[in-house]
Amino acid sequence: MANIIKRILNKDAWTMFFAMRGKYDKLPDEEYLKKIYKAIFHRELDLDDPKTFSEKLQWLKLYDRRDVYTAMVDKAAAKDFAAERIGREFVVPTYGIWNSADEVDFQILTEPFVIKSTKDSGSAVICPDVRNYDPEEVRAKLKRRSERDYYLIWREWPYKNVPSRIIAEKYLVDKSDGELRDYKFFTFGGKPEYLYIASGRGSGGTVADFFDMDFCHVDLKIDHENAATPPHAPKNFELMKTLAARLAEGTPHLRVDFYEVDGRVYFGEMTFFHCAGLYPFKTPEWDKKLGDLITLPEKTV
């Protein structure tokens, strides 16, 4: 409790508090990101000569804007993008897409499913047992998530023009590991360089580990501590690397996510900004190391 009170009394914490509630929505993107960046990192955001991963991601939000990026982060359109580049067999089956939570037809969802917004992060509602969930409660959760414009929180431009829809897809679980692990490839210039494996989410204690492309563990930590026992390599590690490179072709930086279910690879999603580029690294030296891997393109804005 003392730590929470200390944070609330800190003026930088108040900046974030008001930002999350829309007080700064009308600020131009550059001004907004400078304010938020300083509140989090306690230093000015250098957009003239950015060097760190965190700084360069803010630069990319502002100055690397291509129409295709919108489709790549749209959780519905991204499936078509992935199907075209790597094949429909790697795409999680879709059960339905609706324009709003009110329109969702739960009667067609007769198999375990995941339902979420197409334009934000963290809105997914998991329904592994179709006999034991409350459709109206799920609908209410989806409505609450849609009340806030995700783009305005972190100014991640690709999300700005994504239509707000609801998508339901097949529920996945890997029986061999007893959970669904995220295999997130950090690509730079279209080349996979590091793999981030998130595990333990089902137990409420998410941990994460980074590996290089030889699957050697590296001492990189961003948003989570390492697992007590490092996870094993996915069976399809080499295939995932190939698929990640295809999806990331033509981008200065992209995180490409996969799942592995009983030996089969599924595309998860893509994001240009891991943790919005606004999470202080637990291993600060890596902020610069990853930043060195990003070659900034010519400004498109």
C-alpha positions in Angstrom: 0.0 0.0 0.0 2.8 2.4 0.8 4.3 2.0 -2.6 0.9 2.6 -4.3 0.5 5.8 -2.3 4.0 7.0 -3.1 3.3 6.5 -6.8 0.0 8.4 -6.7 1.7 11.3 -5.0 4.3 11.4 -7.7 3.5 14.0 -10.3 4.7 11.7 -13.1 2.2 9.0 -11.9 -0.5 11.6 -12.1 0.5 12.3 -15.7 -0.1 8.6 -16.6 -3.3 8.5 -14.6 -4.8 11.4 -16.5 -3.5 10.2 -19.8 -5.2 6.8 -19.4 -8.5 8.6 -18.7 -8.4 10.9 -21.8 -7.3 14.2 -20.3 -4.6 14.6 -23.0 -6.5 13.2 -25.9 -6.5 16.5 -27.9 -2.7 16.9 -27.7 -0.9 16.4 -31.0 0.9 13.0 -31.2 4.4 14.4 -30.8 3.5 16.5 -27.8 1.6 13.7 -26.1 4.4 11.1 -26.6 7.0 13.5 -25.2 4.9 14.1 -22.1 4.2 10.4 -21.6 7.8 9.4 -22.3 9.2 11.8 -19.8 6.7 10.7 -17.1 7.8 7.1 -17.6 11.5 7.4 -18.2 12.3 10.6 -16.4 14.2 12.0 -19.3 13.3 14.0 -22.5 12.3 12.1 -25.6 15.0 12.7 -28.3 13.2 12.5 -31.7 16.1 14.3 -33.5 18.7 11.6 -32.8 16.9 8.7 -31.1 19.3 5.9 -30.1 17.4 3.5 -27.8 14.7 1.0 -28.7 12.2 2.9 -26.7 13.0 6.2 -28.4 13.1 4.7 -31.9 9.7 3.2 -31.4 8.2 6.6 -30.6 9.9 8.0 -33.7 8.4 5.2 -35.8 4.9 5.9 -34.4 5.2 9.5 -35.7 7.1 9.2 -38.9 6.8 5.7 -40.4 3.2 5.6 -41.5 2.1 3.2 -44.3 -1.4 2.2 -45.1 -0.5 -1.5 -45.0 0.4 -1.2 -41.3 -3.3 -0.7 -40.5 -4.2 -4.1 -41.9 -1.3 -5.7 -40.2 -2.5 -4.8 -36.7 -6.2 -5.3 -37.4 -6.9 -8.7 -35.8 -9.3 -9.6 -38.6 -7.5 -8.1 -41.6 -4.2 -9.4 -40.3 -5.4 -13.0 -40.9 -5.9 -12.3 -44.6 -2.4 -10.6 -44.7 -0.9 -13.6 -43.1 -2.7 -16.0 -45.3 -1.4 -14.3 -48.4 2.2 -14.2 -47.2 2.6 -17.5 -45.4 -0.5 -19.6 -46.2 -4.0 -20.0 -44.8 -3.0 -23.2 -43.0 -1.2 -21.2 -40.4 -4.2 -19.0 -39.6 -6.4 -19.6 -36.6 -10.0 -20.4 -37.9 -12.5 -17.6 -37.5 -16.0 -18.2 -36.2 -17.5 -14.8 -36.8 -16.9 -11.1 -37.1 -19.4 -8.4 -36.0 -19.5 -4.6 -36.1 -20.3 -4.3 -32.4 -20.6 -6.3 -29.2 -24.4 -6.0 -29.4 -24.4 -7.8 -32.8 -22.5 -10.9 -31.6 -24.4 -14.1 -32.2 -23.4 -16.4 -29.4 -25.7 -19.1 -30.7 -23.2 -19.9 -33.5 -20.3 -20.3 -31.0 -20.8 -24.0 -30.2 -17.1 -24.8 -29.8 -14.6 -23.4 -27.3 -13.7 -19.9 -28.5 -11.8 -16.6 -27.9 -13.6 -13.4 -28.6 -12.0 -9.9 -28.7 -11.9 -6.5 -30.3 -10.1 -6.1 -33.6 -8.3 -2.9 -32.6 -6.8 -3.1 -29.2 -4.6 -5.2 -26.9 -5.8 -7.2 -23.9 -9.5 -7.3 -24.7 -9.7 -11.1 -25.3 -12.3 -13.1 -23.4 -11.5 -16.8 -23.3 -14.3 -19.3 -23.2 -12.9 -22.8 -23.1 -16.2 -24.3 -21.9 -19.2 -23.2 -24.1 -21.6 -24.8 -21.5 -20.4 -22.5 -18.7 -20.2 -18.8 -19.6 -22.6 -15.9 -19.5 -23.0 -14.3 -23.0 -24.2 -11.0 -21.5 -21.3 -10.8 -19.2 -18.9 -11.4 -22.1 -20.8 -8.8 -24.2 -20.5 -6.3 -21.3 -16.7 -6.8 -21.1 -16.3 -6.3 -24.8 -18.4 -3.1 -24.6 -16.2 -1.7 -21.8 -13.1 -2.3 -23.8 -14.5 -0.5 -26.8 -15.4 2.6 -24.9 -11.7 3.8 -25.0 -10.0 4.5 -28.2 -6.8 2.3 -28.0 -4.9 4.6 -30.4 -5.3 7.6 -28.1 -3.7 5.9 -25.2 -0.3 5.1 -26.7 -0.5 6.9 -30.1 0.4 3.8 -32.1 -0.6 5.1 -35.5 -1.4 1.8 -37.2 -4.4 1.3 -34.8 -5.9 4.7 -35.6 -7.9 3.7 -38.7 -8.7 0.1 -37.7 -12.5 -0.4 -37.8 -13.8 -1.3 -34.4 -15.2 -4.8 -34.7 -15.5 -8.0 -32.7 -13.9 -11.3 -33.8 -14.4 -14.8 -32.4 -12.0 -17.5 -33.3 -11.1 -21.1 -32.3 -9.8 -21.6 -28.8 -6.3 -23.1 -28.8 -4.4 -25.1 -26.2 -1.2 -27.0 -26.5 -1.7 -30.3 -24.7 2.0 -31.1 -24.6 2.8 -28.0 -22.4 -0.7 -27.7 -20.8 -0.9 -24.1 -21.8 -0.8 -21.8 -24.8 2.6 -20.2 -25.0 3.3 -17.1 -27.0 6.3 -17.2 -29.3 7.1 -13.6 -30.2 9.8 -12.9 -32.7 11.5 -9.5 -32.6 12.4 -8.7 -36.2 14.7 -5.9 -37.4 14.8 -5.0 -41.1 12.7 -8.1 -41.8 15.2 -10.4 -40.0 14.3 -12.3 -36.8 16.9 -11.6 -34.1 15.3 -12.6 -30.8 12.5 -14.8 -29.6 10.5 -13.9 -26.6 8.6 -16.8 -25.0 5.8 -15.9 -22.6 4.6 -18.7 -20.3 2.7 -19.2 -17.1 -0.2 -16.9 -18.0 -2.8 -19.5 -17.0 -1.5 -19.6 -13.5 -1.6 -15.8 -13.2 2.2 -15.4 -13.0 3.4 -14.6 -16.4 7.2 -15.0 -17.0 9.2 -14.4 -20.1 12.5 -15.4 -21.6 14.5 -14.1 -24.6 16.6 -16.3 -26.9 18.7 -15.6 -29.9 18.2 -17.3 -33.2 20.4 -20.2 -32.1 18.1 -20.6 -29.1 20.7 -19.5 -26.6 19.2 -17.8 -23.6 20.0 -14.1 -23.3 19.9 -11.8 -20.3 17.3 -9.5 -21.8 14.2 -8.6 -19.7 11.6 -6.1 -20.5 8.2 -6.5 -18.9 8.5 -9.8 -17.0 11.1 -11.8 -15.0 12.5 -15.0 -16.4 11.0 -18.4 -15.7 12.7 -20.4 -12.9 13.3 -23.1 -15.6 13.8 -21.7 -19.1 11.2 -23.0 -21.5 12.2 -25.5 -24.3 12.4 -24.5 -27.9 9.3 -24.8 -29.9 9.3 -27.9 -32.2 8.9 -25.7 -35.2 11.4 -23.1 -34.3 13.1 -23.0 -37.7 9.7 -22.8 -39.5 8.6 -20.0 -37.2 11.8 -18.0 -38.1 11.1 -18.4 -41.8 7.4 -17.4 -41.4 8.4 -14.4 -39.2 10.8 -13.2 -41.9 8.1 -13.4 -44.6 5.6 -11.4 -42.5 8.1 -8.8 -41.5 9.5 -8.2 -45.0 9.8 -4.4 -45.7 9.5 -3.3 -42.0 12.2 -1.6 -39.9 10.9 -3.4 -36.8 8.0 -5.8 -36.2 7.1 -8.3 -33.5 5.5 -11.4 -35.0 3.7 -13.8 -32.7 3.0 -17.5 -33.2 1.5 -20.4 -31.2 2.4 -24.0 -31.4 -0.5 -26.4 -30.8 0.3 -30.2 -30.7 3.2 -29.7 -33.2 1.3 -27.3 -35.5 2.1 -23.6 -36.0 -0.5 -20.9 -35.9 0.0 -17.2 -36.6 -1.1 -15.0 -33.6 -0.7 -11.4 -34.4 1.8 -8.6 -35.3 2.7 -5.4 -33.5 5.1 -2.7 -34.3 5.4 -1.5 -30.7 6.1 -4.1 -27.9 4.6 -2.6 -24.7 4.1 0.5 -26.8 7.8 1.1 -26.5 7.1 2.7 -23.1 8.1 0.0 -20.6 11.4 0.6 -18.9 13.7 -2.4 -19.5 14.5 -4.5 -16.5 17.9 -4.8 -18.1 18.4 -1.2 -19.2 21.5 -1.9 -21.3 19.4 -3.8 -23.8 17.3 -0.7 -24.6 20.4 0.6 -26.5 21.3 -2.8 -27.9 17.9 -3.3 -29.5 17.9 0.3 -30.6 21.1 -0.3 -32.5 19.3 -2.9 -34.6 16.6 -0.5 -35.9 17.6 1.4 -39.0 15.1 4.3 -39.2 13.5 4.7 -42.7 12.9 8.0 -44.5 10.1 9.9 -42.9 6.7 9.3 -44.5 5.0 12.1 -42.6 
